[in-house]
């Protein structure tokens, strides 16, 4: 029969192997988390670099006294909105003129 000391001596390597497996698993999880955080940080750094360049260009334009040009699409949308608004106003006026029979 095994004495308690022998049983304990035999179980130590098994316990150490089990603990080593747990440590390896925890290390793998932490490594995966670290890699994910590093990936997110790299993406944030790239975005900050792009914004920094854009801010630098805006500051350079402001220092030069030039203002950023208005986009052609912005001008076109304002013109189209104005035409639609005037058309709607004209339609309302024509409807009112027809609705009121004594109007000139």
LINSULRA-V530350 format. One line per field, one symbol per residue. ss: DSSP state (~ for helix, > for strand, _ for the rest). A space follows every 10 residues. Layout:
ss: ???
This chain:
ss: ___~~~~~~~ ~~~~~~~~~~ ~~~~~~~~~~ ~~~~~~~~~~ ~~~~~~~~~~ ~~~~~~~~~~ ~~~~______ _~~~~~~~~~ ~~~~~~~~~~ ~~~~~~~~~_ ____
